[in-house]
Structures are given as C-alpha cells and as structure tokens.
Amino acid sequence: MIIQRYAENALRIIFGSQIDMEVHEQVRRAFFLLISLHRIDIIEIIPSFCSCLVIYEDDLTSYETLADLLNERLANLSAVEMPPPQVHEITVHYGGDYGPDLSFVAKHCQLSVSEVIERHCAELYTVFTVGFTPGFPYLGTLDERITAPRLETPRTRIPAGSVGIAQRQTGIYPFESPAGWQIIGRTDIRLFDPARPPYSLMQIGDKVRFIEVQ
C-alpha cells in the first residue's frame, strides 16, 4: 500500500498496478473502512480499479496528519467488515439496432452471434469501479474469447442503456453519451436515479449477470 499526495486537498491510496480480484478486494475494504470513520475532514472517497482517492478539507486537516492516520487504520484490512455484494440481473436486447457492433465482434472473434451472446451472458461480473458518467459500471472480467478492441473513432452519441465491450471489460452506459466501446446490446434498466440515494444502481464489489431478452 502506498499513500501519496494527489492534489492540494487530496491523497491517493494505491494497492497495486493491475486489475485483479486481490487488488480489488483491498480497494473495496479500504473504501468501506474510510466510510466507517465518519470524519468531518474527509469530503469524498472515490474508489477505482487499484486505488482510493480521498478528498479532504484542508482547513480541518493536512496531508501529513491524514496520511499518518490512514497508514495506521489501513494496516489490517483483512479485519474490515463489508456488506455483502448485491447481485444484479440485467436484461439485454442484443444485436440489431440495439447492438450495432455485435456482428463485428462475432467476426473479429471468429464466433457466431449467438455464441458471443451466450458467452457474454455466461459470466458473473464484478463491478470494479463506477465512473466515466454517473452510474457507469466497469465490469470484469470478460471471457477472453469475446474480447474486442475499442472503436477507432468513438461515436458522438449512443442511447442510454447501451451495453458495450472493450478488451477484457464490459459496461453499461446509463445516459445518452459519447462511446468508444463496441456496442452489442441495450438494457431498459435504469442505472442512475438522482432522486433515489445512493443514486447509482451498482456499487463497487457488486455482481452482474446479463440475461438475453428473447
């Protein structure tokens, strides 16, 4: 674990340099531990693939003081109690106007369209982090047999609910937005609701299974 200054009022706690489940579990445990501290000098905690960003009120604390405290409190992450992850079943319309890149992915992977769908639905994915747009879940790990590159030229707009893949990840676009991933389907499920805390349907560590709409 490395703690480093990130900005005038932020620090970053780094647990590794690659995306894997062991690093993810450390990030998740640190995230829930930091929440449990209920410190008025911590403004926001943002977990990512390999780190946690901590934004603090520099009128109430300093980098040195907070770094010393976190080094002490994070020394035994294995003892941190965490809530069980929620499992989300996401129904998806695959292909056609819903998934304009599904045929490309099948051709790229030398599979049939139905085989790509079957393998995309076969995994129980982990929410490694949430970001890019509010509520966007980065899900892994994608079956290596259906990995595909990002688009050479990102689309300027795709519909809300679009399901995409890129390399070993899959994800869902909660809003109409630009997109550089291969879009293979679309869901009608709402992923972000600003009127209902905690706003994002999915949280770090949750599990996701895709189900094809027949």
ZADO-239714 format. One record per residue: x, y, z of N, C-alpha, C, O in turn; residue number from 1. Coordinates in steps of 0.05 Angstrom, whole numbers, plus 32768, in hexadecimal, padded with zeros to 4 digits. Atoms other than C-alpha are relative to their C-alpha. Example, Ala and Ser with C-alpha at 12.3 -4.5 7.8 and 13.67 -1.06 7.14 Angstrom:
REC  npx  npy  npz capx capy capz  cpx  cpy  cpz  opx  opy  opz   i
REC 8012 7FE8 8000 80F6 7FA6 809C 8012 8018 8000 8027 8018 800D   1
REC 7FF0 7FE8 7FFF 8111 7FEB 808F 7FF1 8016 800E 7FFB 802C 8012   2
This chain:
REC  npx  npy  npz capx capy capz  cpx  cpy  cpz  opx  opy  opz   i
REC 8011 7FE8 8000 8000 8000 8000 8011 8019 8000 8024 801B 8010   1
REC 7FF1 7FE7 8002 801A 8045 7FED 7FEC 8017 8002 7FD7 8017 7FF5   2
REC 8010 7FE8 7FFD 7FFD 8087 8003 8010 8017 7FF4 8027 801B 7FFC   3
REC 7FF1 7FEA 800D 8010 80C3 7FD8 7FED 8018 7FFD 7FD5 8016 7FFB   4
REC 8010 7FE8 8004 7FFA 810B 7FD2 7FF6 8001 7FE3 8004 7FF9 7FD0   5
REC 800C 8000 801B 7FCB 8114 7F97 7FF9 801C 7FF7 7FFA 8022 7FDF   6
REC 8006 7FE4 8006 7FB7 815E 7F9A 8003 8010 8019 800C 8005 802E   7
REC 7FFD 7FEF 7FE8 7FB6 8198 7FCA 7FEF 7FF5 8017 7FF6 7FF9 802F   8
REC 8011 800A 7FEB 7F7D 8177 7FF0 7FF7 7FE3 7FFB 7FE0 7FDC 8000   9
REC 8007 801C 8006 7F7F 812E 7FDA 8019 7FEE 8002 8030 7FF7 7FFE  10
REC 7FEB 8014 8000 7FA8 80EF 7FE3 7FF6 7FE7 7FF4 7FDD 7FE3 7FF2  11
REC 8008 8019 800D 7FA8 80AC 7FC0 800D 7FE9 800F 8025 7FEA 8015  12
REC 7FF6 8018 7FF4 7FAF 8068 7FE0 8002 7FEB 7FEB 7FED 7FE3 7FDF  13
REC 7FFB 8012 8016 7FCD 8037 7FAE 8005 7FE4 800A 8016 7FE0 801C  14
REC 7FFE 801B 7FF7 7FC6 7FEC 7FB6 800D 7FED 7FEC 8012 7FD6 7FF2  15
REC 7FF4 8011 8015 7FE4 7FD2 7F75 8000 800F 7FE6 7FFA 8027 7FE5  16
REC 7FFD 7FF2 801A 7FF0 7FE1 7F2C 7FF1 7FF1 7FEA 7FF2 7FF9 7FD2  17
REC 800F 800E 8014 7FC3 7FAF 7F09 7FE5 7FF8 800B 7FE1 7FF5 8023  18
REC 801B 8006 7FF8 7F7A 7F9C 7F09 7FFE 7FE2 8006 8001 7FD1 7FF4  19
REC 8005 801C 7FF9 7F6F 7F5B 7F2F 7FEF 8000 801A 7FEB 8014 8027  20
REC 8013 8002 7FEA 7F41 7F41 7F66 800E 8006 801B 8001 8011 802D  21
REC 7FF3 7FFB 7FE6 7F75 7F45 7F9E 8003 801E 8005 7FFD 8027 801B  22
REC 7FFE 7FE2 7FFD 7F83 7F8F 7F91 7FE4 800C 8004 7FE0 801D 8015  23
REC 801C 7FF6 7FFE 7F38 7F9B 7F88 7FF6 7FFD 801D 7FE9 800F 8027  24
REC 800A 8005 7FE5 7F29 7F7C 7FCC 800D 8013 8014 8000 801C 8027  25
REC 7FF3 7FED 7FEE 7F5D 7FA9 7FEE 7FF3 801C 7FFC 7FEE 802A 8010  26
REC 800C 7FE6 8005 7F3F 7FE7 7FCC 7FE4 8001 800E 7FDD 8015 801B  27
REC 801B 8001 7FF5 7EF9 7FD2 7FE1 8000 8001 801F 7FF1 8010 802B  28
REC 7FFE 7FFF 7FE3 7F0D 7FC5 8029 8008 801C 800A 7FFD 8026 801E  29
REC 7FF7 7FE5 7FF8 7F31 8008 802D 7FE9 8014 7FFD 7FE6 8025 800E  30
REC 8017 7FEE 8005 7EF4 802B 8010 7FEC 7FFF 8017 7FE3 8014 8021  31
REC 8013 8003 7FEA 7EC5 800F 8045 800B 8008 801B 7FFD 8012 802C  32
REC 7FF4 7FF7 7FE8 7EF6 801B 807C 8000 801F 8002 7FFA 802A 8017  33
REC 7FFF 7FE3 8000 7EFF 8064 8068 7FE4 800C 8005 7FE1 8020 8013  34
REC 801B 7FF7 7FFB 7EB3 806D 8066 7FF9 7FFE 801E 7FED 800F 8029  35
REC 8007 8005 7FE4 7EAD 804F 80AC 800D 8014 8014 8004 8016 802B  36
REC 7FF3 7FED 7FEE 7EDC 8084 80C9 7FEF 8018 8006 7FF2 8025 801B  37
REC 8012 7FE9 7FFD 7EA7 80BA 80C0 8010 801A 8008 8008 8028 801A  38
REC 7FEF 7FE9 7FFA 7EDD 80F0 80C0 7FF5 8019 7FF2 7FF0 8018 7FDA  39
REC 800A 7FE8 800C 7EC5 8137 80B5 8015 800D 7FED 800E 801E 7FDD  40
REC 7FEB 7FF4 8011 7F08 8148 8094 8002 7FF2 7FE5 8011 7FFB 7FD3  41
REC 8000 800E 801A 7EFD 8115 805C 7FE7 8007 7FF1 7FD0 8002 7FFA  42
REC 8016 7FF7 8010 7ED1 8132 8025 7FF5 7FEA 7FEF 7FDC 7FE7 7FED  43
REC 8009 8015 8013 7ECE 80F8 7FF4 8015 7FEA 7FFE 802D 7FEF 8001  44
REC 7FEF 8017 8004 7EEA 80B2 7FE9 7FF9 7FF4 7FE6 7FE1 7FEC 7FE1  45
REC 8006 800A 801B 7EF0 809A 7FA1 8011 7FE7 7FFB 8029 7FE9 7FF6  46
REC 7FF1 8018 8006 7F04 8051 7F97 8003 7FFC 7FE1 7FF1 8003 7FD2  47
REC 7FFC 8006 801C 7F22 803C 7F54 800B 7FE3 7FFE 8008 7FD4 8011  48
REC 7FF7 801C 8004 7F42 7FFD 7F37 8015 7FF8 8014 8014 7FE2 801F  49
REC 7FE9 8008 7FF0 7F82 7FFE 7F60 8005 8014 8017 8018 8011 8025  50
REC 7FFA 7FEC 7FEC 7F7B 8039 7F8F 7FE6 800D 800B 7FD0 8009 8000  51
REC 8015 7FEF 7FF6 7F4F 8066 7FBA 800A 801D 8001 8020 8022 800B  52
REC 7FFA 7FE4 7FFE 7F4F 80B1 7FB3 7FF1 800C 8017 7FD9 8008 8019  53
REC 800D 7FF4 7FE8 7F41 80D7 7FF3 8003 801E 7FFE 8019 8029 7FFE  54
REC 8000 7FE3 8001 7F2D 8120 7FEE 7FF9 800A 801C 7FE6 8002 8027  55
REC 8004 7FF8 7FE5 7F33 8145 802F 7FFE 801F 8002 8005 802D 7FEF  56
REC 8003 7FE3 7FFB 7F24 818A 804D 801A 800A 800C 8020 8004 8023  57
REC 7FE6 7FF9 7FF7 7F68 81AA 8053 8000 8015 8016 8015 801C 8021  58
REC 8002 7FEE 7FE8 7F4E 81DC 8087 7FFE 7FF0 801A 8002 7FFA 802F  59
REC 8004 8011 7FE8 7F42 81A1 80B6 8016 7FEC 8004 8019 7FE3 801B  60
REC 7FEB 8013 7FFD 7F7D 8174 80A9 8016 8006 7FEB 8014 8019 7FDC  61
REC 7FEA 7FFD 8013 7FBE 816E 8082 8006 7FE5 7FF3 7FFD 7FD0 7FFD  62
REC 7FF8 8019 800D 7FDB 813A 8053 800F 7FEF 8013 8009 7FD7 8015  63
REC 7FEF 8010 7FEE 800E 8124 8086 7FEF 7FF3 8016 7FF3 7FDC 801D  64
REC 8011 800B 7FEA 7FDA 811C 80BE 7FEE 7FEA 7FF6 7FEC 7FD5 8003  65
REC 8012 8014 800B 7FA9 80F6 8093 800F 7FE7 7FF6 8005 7FD1 7FFA  66
REC 7FF1 8017 800A 7FDE 80CA 8073 8009 7FEF 8018 8009 7FD6 8016  67
REC 7FF8 800F 7FE8 7FF8 80B6 80B8 7FE9 7FF0 800B 7FEC 7FD9 8012  68
REC 8018 800E 7FF6 7FB2 80A5 80CF 7FF9 7FE8 7FEF 7FF3 7FD3 7FF9  69
REC 8008 8015 8012 7FA2 807C 8091 8014 7FE9 8000 800C 7FD2 7FFD  70
REC 7FEC 8016 7FFE 7FE4 8056 8095 7FFA 7FEE 8017 7FFD 7FD6 8016  71
REC 8006 800F 7FE7 7FD0 8041 80DB 7FE6 7FF0 7FFD 7FE5 7FD8 8003  72
REC 801A 800D 8001 7F86 8031 80CD 7FFE 7FEB 7FEA 7FEE 7FD8 7FEC  73
REC 8002 8013 8017 7F92 800C 808B 8014 7FE9 8003 8017 7FD9 7FF0  74
REC 7FEB 8014 7FFD 7FC9 7FDF 80A8 7FF5 7FE4 8000 8003 7FD1 7FFA  75
REC 800C 801B 7FFE 7F99 7FA4 80B2 7FE6 7FFF 7FF1 7FD0 7FFD 7FFD  76
REC 8018 7FFF 8011 7F68 7FA6 8078 7FF1 7FE6 8001 7FD8 7FE5 7FFD  77
REC 800E 801A 8000 7F58 7F5C 807F 7FEB 7FFE 8016 7FD9 7FED 8014  78
REC 8014 8001 7FEB 7F31 7F6B 80BE 7FE8 8012 7FFB 7FD5 8012 800B  79
REC 8016 7FED 8006 7F03 7F9E 809D 7FE7 7FF0 7FF8 7FE8 7FDE 7FE7  80
REC 8019 800D 8007 7EBA 7F88 809A 7FF3 8010 7FE9 7FF2 8028 7FEA  81
REC 800C 7FF3 8018 7E97 7F96 8058 7FE4 7FF5 7FFC 7FDE 7FDE 8003  82
REC 801A 800B 8007 7E4F 7F91 8042 8002 7FED 7FE9 8013 7FEF 7FD8  83
REC 7FFF 8013 8016 7E40 7F57 8014 7FF9 800E 7FE6 7FE9 8020 7FE6  84
REC 8006 7FF3 801A 7E40 7F6A 7FCA 7FE4 7FF9 7FF7 7FDB 7FE2 7FFB  85
REC 8019 8006 800C 7DFE 7F70 7FA8 8004 7FF3 7FE4 8018 7FF9 7FD7  86
REC 7FFF 800D 801B 7DF1 7F45 7F6A 7FEA 800C 7FEF 7FD3 800B 7FF6  87
REC 8013 7FF3 8012 7DD0 7F6A 7F30 7FFD 7FEF 7FE7 8011 7FE8 7FDA  88
REC 8005 800D 8019 7DAF 7F46 7EF7 7FF6 8015 7FEB 7FE2 8022 7FEF  89
REC 8005 7FEB 8014 7DB0 7F73 7EB9 7FF6 7FF3 7FE6 8005 7FE5 7FD9  90
REC 800B 800A 8019 7D82 7F61 7E80 8009 8011 7FE8 800A 802A 7FEA  91
REC 7FF4 7FF2 8016 7D9F 7F72 7E3C 7FF3 7FF7 7FE5 7FEF 7FE0 7FE1  92
REC 8008 8005 801C 7D85 7F78 7DF5 801B 8001 7FF0 8028 8016 7FEE  93
REC 7FE6 8001 800F 7DC1 7F61 7DCB 7FFC 8004 7FE2 7FE8 7FFC 7FD7  94
REC 7FFE 7FFE 801D 7DD3 7F73 7D84 7FEC 8013 7FF3 7FDD 8021 8001  95
REC 8012 7FEE 800F 7DAC 7F99 7D4E 8006 801D 8007 801D 8025 800B  96
REC 7FFD 7FE4 7FF9 7D9F 7FE2 7D5D 800A 8003 801D 8015 8018 8024  97
REC 7FF8 7FFE 7FE4 7DAC 7FD3 7DA7 801F 7FFC 8003 802B 8008 8014  98
REC 7FE4 8007 7FFE 7DF2 7FB7 7D9B 800E 8001 7FE5 8013 7FEB 7FD9  99
REC 7FF6 7FFD 801B 7E10 7FD2 7D5A 801B 7FF3 7FFB 8023 7FEF 7FE4 100
REC 7FE5 800C 8003 7E55 7FB4 7D68 8001 7FE2 8005 8017 7FD7 8004 101
REC 8000 801C 7FFA 7E40 7F6E 7D79 800B 7FEF 7FE9 801A 7FDC 7FEE 102
REC 7FF6 8010 8017 7E4D 7F53 7D33 801E 8003 7FFD 802C 7FF0 7FF6 103
REC 7FE3 7FFC 8002 7E92 7F73 7D32 800F 7FEF 8016 8023 7FE2 8010 104
REC 7FF3 800F 7FEA 7EA3 7F53 7D76 8001 7FE2 7FF9 8015 7FD5 7FFD 105
REC 8001 801C 8007 7E8C 7F0F 7D5D 8015 7FF9 7FEA 8023 7FE5 7FEC 106
REC 7FED 8004 8015 7EB6 7F15 7D1E 801D 8002 800A 802E 7FF2 8003 107
REC 7FE6 7FFC 7FF5 7EF2 7F2F 7D44 8009 7FE8 8011 8021 7FE1 8010 108
REC 7FF9 8016 7FEE 7EEF 7EF5 7D75 7FFC 7FE5 7FF2 8001 7FD0 7FFF 109
REC 8004 8019 800F 7EDF 7EC1 7D3F 7FEB 7FEF 800E 7FEF 7FD7 8012 110
REC 8016 800D 7FF3 7E9E 7EAF 7D62 7FE6 8007 7FF3 7FE5 801B 7FE3 111
REC 801A 7FF8 8009 7E55 7EB0 7D51 7FF5 8015 8013 7FFF 8017 802A 112
REC 800D 7FEC 7FEF 7E29 7EE8 7D6C 7FF5 7FF3 8019 7FF8 7FFE 802F 113
REC 800C 800E 7FE9 7E05 7EB6 7D99 8016 7FF7 8014 8011 7FF7 802C 114
REC 7FEA 8008 7FEE 7E48 7E9E 7DB5 800A 8018 8010 8011 8015 8028 115
REC 7FF7 7FE8 7FF2 7E5D 7EE5 7DC7 7FEC 8006 8016 7FF4 800C 802D 116
REC 8015 7FFA 7FEC 7E1A 7EF0 7DEB 8002 7FEC 8017 8000 7FF3 802E 117
REC 7FFF 8015 7FEB 7E1F 7EAE 7E0F 8018 8004 8013 8015 8001 802B 118
REC 7FE9 7FFC 7FEF 7E65 7EBD 7E28 7FFF 801A 8010 8009 801B 8027 119
REC 8003 7FE7 7FF1 7E54 7F04 7E3C 7FED 7FFC 8017 7FF1 8008 802C 120
REC 8013 8005 7FEB 7E1A 7EE9 7E65 8009 7FEB 8015 7FFD 7FE8 802A 121
REC 7FF7 8017 7FEF 7E41 7EAF 7E84 800F 8009 8019 8010 7FFA 802C 122
REC 7FEF 7FF7 7FE9 7E6D 7ED9 7EB3 7FF0 800D 8016 7FDB 801A 8010 123
REC 800A 7FEF 7FEA 7E5D 7EF5 7EF7 8016 8015 8004 802B 8010 800E 124
REC 7FED 7FEB 8001 7E80 7F38 7EF2 8002 800E 801B 7FEF 800F 802B 125
REC 7FFC 7FF0 7FE8 7E9E 7F62 7F2A 8001 801E 7FF8 800D 8025 7FE4 126
REC 7FFE 7FE3 8005 7E94 7FAE 7F2D 801A 8009 800D 801C 800C 8025 127
REC 7FE6 7FF8 7FF6 7EDC 7FC4 7F32 8000 801D 8009 800D 8025 801C 128
REC 8002 7FE4 7FF8 7ECB 800E 7F34 7FE8 800C 7FF1 7FDE 8000 7FDE 129
REC 8016 7FF2 800D 7E95 803F 7F20 8009 801C 7FF9 8014 802B 800A 130
REC 7FF6 7FE6 8008 7EA5 807D 7EF7 7FFB 8006 7FE3 7FE9 7FFA 7FD7 131
REC 8002 7FF5 801B 7EAE 809F 7EB3 7FE8 8012 7FFE 7FEB 802A 7FFA 132
REC 8019 7FF0 7FFC 7E65 80B6 7EB8 7FF4 7FF5 801A 7FFA 7FDE 8021 133
REC 800C 800A 7FE7 7E3C 80B0 7EF8 7FF1 7FE5 7FFC 7FE0 7FE3 7FEB 134
REC 800D 801B 8001 7E29 8067 7F03 800B 7FED 7FED 8001 7FD6 7FEB 135
REC 7FF5 8013 8014 7E54 8049 7ECC 8011 7FEB 800E 8025 7FF2 801B 136
REC 7FF0 8015 7FF3 7E6D 8005 7EE6 8015 7FF4 7FEE 800F 7FEC 7FD7 137
REC 7FEB 800F 800E 7EAF 7FE9 7ECF 8000 7FE4 800A 8006 7FDF 8021 138
REC 8004 801C 7FF7 7EA4 7F9E 7ED0 8015 7FEE 7FF4 801D 7FF0 7FDD 139
REC 7FED 8014 800A 7ED5 7F65 7ECB 7FFC 7FE6 8010 7FEE 7FE5 8024 140
REC 7FEE 7FFF 8017 7EF0 7F38 7EBA 7FF2 7FF2 7FE8 7FE7 7FDD 7FEB 141
REC 800D 800A 8018 7ED6 7F2D 7E73 800F 7FE7 7FF6 8027 7FE5 7FF7 142
REC 7FF5 8018 800C 7EE0 7EE8 7E54 8013 8008 7FE9 800C 8017 7FD7 143
REC 7FEC 7FF7 8013 7F20 7EF0 7E2C 7FF9 7FF8 7FE3 8004 8003 7FD0 144
REC 8008 8009 801B 7EFF 7ECC 7DF1 7FEE 8014 7FF2 7FE9 8012 7FDA 145
REC 8010 7FEC 800D 7ED2 7F08 7DE5 800B 801D 8005 7FFC 8030 8004 146
REC 7FF4 7FE5 7FFE 7F03 7F41 7DF1 8002 800D 7FE5 8006 8000 7FD0 147
REC 7FFF 7FF0 8019 7F03 7F78 7DBD 800B 801B 8006 8009 8025 801C 148
REC 7FF3 7FE5 7FFB 7F28 7FBA 7DB4 7FEB 8016 8002 7FD4 8012 7FFA 149
REC 8011 7FE8 8001 7F0A 7FFE 7DC0 7FFD 8009 7FE3 800C 8001 7FD1 150
REC 8004 7FF4 801B 7EEF 8023 7D84 8017 8012 7FF9 8021 8021 800A 151
REC 7FEB 7FEE 8009 7F23 8047 7D5B 7FF7 801D 8002 8006 802E 8009 152
REC 800C 7FE6 7FFE 7EF5 8083 7D59 7FE7 7FFE 8012 7FD3 7FF3 8009 153
REC 8017 8002 7FEE 7EC6 8089 7D95 7FE7 800D 7FF4 7FE9 8021 7FE6 154
REC 801A 7FF4 8008 7E7C 8097 7D88 7FFC 8019 8011 8003 801A 8029 155
REC 8006 7FE8 7FF0 7E65 80DC 7D9D 7FE7 7FFD 8012 7FE5 800B 8026 156
REC 8017 8005 7FF0 7E23 80C1 7DB8 7FF6 7FE3 7FFE 7FF4 7FD9 7FE8 157
REC 800D 801A 8000 7E07 807E 7DCC 7FE9 8002 8015 7FEA 8012 8027 158
REC 8017 7FFE 7FEE 7DC4 8071 7DF0 8007 7FF7 801D 8019 7FE7 8021 159
REC 7FFE 8009 7FE4 7DBE 8069 7E3B 7FF9 7FE3 8002 7FE8 7FD9 7FF4 160
REC 8004 801D 7FFC 7DC2 8020 7E51 8011 7FEF 7FED 8010 7FD7 7FEF 161
REC 7FF0 800F 8012 7DF3 800D 7E1A 8015 7FEF 800F 8021 7FF9 8022 162
REC 7FED 8013 7FF4 7E1E 7FD0 7E2D 8018 7FFE 7FED 8014 7FF7 7FD6 163
REC 7FE9 8001 8011 7E65 7FD2 7E14 8016 7FEE 800B 8015 7FE6 8022 164
REC 7FE8 800F 7FF7 7EA6 7FAA 7E16 8018 800D 7FF4 8018 8019 7FDF 165
REC 7FE6 7FF7 8009 7EEE 7FBE 7E10 8015 7FF1 800F 8016 7FF1 8028 166
REC 7FEC 8012 7FF4 7F29 7F90 7E1C 7FF3 7FEC 8013 7FE1 7FDE 800B 167
REC 800B 8014 7FED 7F1A 7F67 7E5B 7FEA 800B 8012 7FE5 8000 8027 168
REC 8015 7FF4 7FEF 7EE3 7F94 7E75 7FE6 8003 7FF0 7FE5 8004 7FD7 169
REC 801A 7FF9 800B 7E99 7F9F 7E69 7FF4 8015 8012 7FFB 8018 8029 170
REC 800C 7FEA 7FF0 7E6E 7FD9 7E80 7FE6 8009 7FF4 7FDE 8000 7FDE 171
REC 801B 7FF6 8008 7E2B 7FFD 7E7B 8000 801E 8002 8007 802A 8016 172
REC 8001 7FE3 8001 7E22 8045 7E66 7FE5 800A 800C 7FD0 8004 8000 173
REC 8019 7FF8 7FF3 7DEE 8064 7E96 7FF1 8016 7FF2 7FD8 8018 7FF4 174
REC 800C 7FE9 800E 7DE2 80A1 7E6B 8007 8000 7FE3 801B 7FF3 7FDA 175
REC 7FF7 7FFA 801B 7DE3 80B6 7E23 801B 800F 8002 801D 8023 8010 176
REC 7FE5 7FF5 7FFD 7E2D 80C6 7E1A 8012 7FF7 7FE9 800B 7FE6 7FDA 177
REC 7FEC 800B 8013 7E6B 80BF 7DEE 8008 7FE4 800A 8005 7FDD 8021 178
REC 7FF9 801C 7FF9 7E85 8077 7DEC 8016 7FF6 7FED 8014 7FF9 7FD5 179
REC 7FEB 800B 8010 7EC5 8056 7DD5 8001 7FE1 8002 8013 7FD5 7FF6 180
REC 8001 801D 7FFE 7EB2 800E 7DE7 7FEE 7FF4 7FEA 7FDE 8002 7FDE 181
REC 8011 800E 8013 7E93 7FDA 7DBA 7FE5 7FFB 800C 7FE3 7FEE 8021 182
REC 801B 8002 7FF5 7E48 7FDE 7DC5 7FF3 7FE6 7FF6 7FEF 7FE3 7FDE 183
REC 800B 801A 8008 7E29 7F98 7DC5 7FE3 7FFD 8008 7FD6 7FE9 8000 184
REC 801C 8003 7FF8 7DE5 7FA4 7DE5 7FF7 8018 8010 8005 802C 8012 185
REC 800B 7FEA 7FF0 7DB9 7FD0 7E10 7FED 7FF5 8015 7FDE 7FE2 8010 186
REC 8012 8007 7FEB 7D94 7FCB 7E52 7FED 8016 8006 7FF3 802D 8001 187
REC 8014 7FEC 7FF8 7D55 7FEE 7E6A 8003 8008 801D 7FF4 8019 8027 188
REC 7FFE 7FFC 7FE3 7D6C 7FED 7EB2 800F 801B 8005 8023 8021 7FF9 189
REC 7FF5 7FE6 7FF9 7D7B 8031 7ED1 8018 7FFD 8013 8014 7FF0 8029 190
REC 7FE8 8004 7FEF 7DC2 8034 7EEE 8005 8017 8013 8015 8014 8026 191
REC 7FFA 7FE9 7FEF 7DC1 8079 7F0D 7FE7 8011 8003 7FDA 8018 7FF0 192
REC 8018 7FF1 7FFA 7D89 809F 7F30 8007 8016 8015 800B 800F 802C 193
REC 7FF8 7FEB 7FED 7D9B 80E3 7F4F 7FEC 8006 8016 7FF2 8014 8029 194
REC 8014 7FFC 7FEB 7D5B 80E1 7F78 8001 7FEA 8015 7FF2 7FEC 8029 195
REC 8000 8017 7FED 7D6C 809F 7F9C 801C 7FF9 8009 802B 7FEC 7FFA 196
REC 7FE5 8008 7FF6 7DAB 8099 7FC7 8001 7FE2 8002 7FED 7FD5 8007 197
REC 7FE7 7FF3 8006 7DDD 807B 7FBE 8004 8007 7FE2 801A 8009 7FD9 198
REC 8001 7FF6 801C 7DCA 8090 7F76 8009 7FEC 7FEB 7FFA 7FE6 7FD8 199
REC 7FF7 8014 8013 7DF4 805C 7F52 7FF5 7FE5 8008 7FF6 7FDD 801F 200
REC 800B 801B 7FFB 7DD3 8017 7F4B 8016 7FEE 800B 8011 7FDD 801C 201
REC 7FEA 8013 7FF9 7E17 7FF5 7F52 8016 800E 800F 801C 8026 800B 202
REC 7FEA 7FF6 7FF0 7E4E 7FFE 7F84 8018 7FEE 7FFD 8016 7FD7 7FF4 203
REC 7FE7 800F 8003 7E96 7FE7 7F85 7FFD 7FE5 800F 7FF4 7FE4 8026 204
REC 8001 801A 7FF4 7E99 7F9C 7F92 7FE6 7FF0 7FFA 7FE5 7FD8 7FFE 205
REC 8019 800E 8007 7E52 7F8C 7F7A 8005 7FED 7FE9 801A 7FEE 7FDC 206
REC 7FFD 8015 8016 7E47 7F52 7F49 7FEA 8005 7FEC 7FD4 800F 7FF3 207
REC 8013 7FFB 8016 7E24 7F56 7F06 7FFF 7FE7 7FEE 8013 7FDC 7FE6 208
REC 8004 8015 8014 7E06 7F21 7ED9 7FED 800B 7FEB 7FD8 8016 7FF0 209
REC 8010 7FF8 8016 7DEB 7F30 7E94 7FED 7FEA 7FF7 7FF5 7FD2 7FF6 210
REC 8015 8013 8009 7DAB 7F0E 7E7B 7FF5 8009 7FE5 7FEC 8020 7FE3 211
REC 8009 7FF8 801A 7D98 7F0E 7E32 7FE1 8002 8000 7FD4 7FF0 800A 212
REC 801C 7FFD 8004 7D52 7F28 7E22 7FF9 7FF0 7FE7 8002 7FF6 7FD2 213
REC 8007 8011 8016 7D33 7EF3 7DF6 7FE9 800C 7FEF 7FE0 8000 7FDB 214
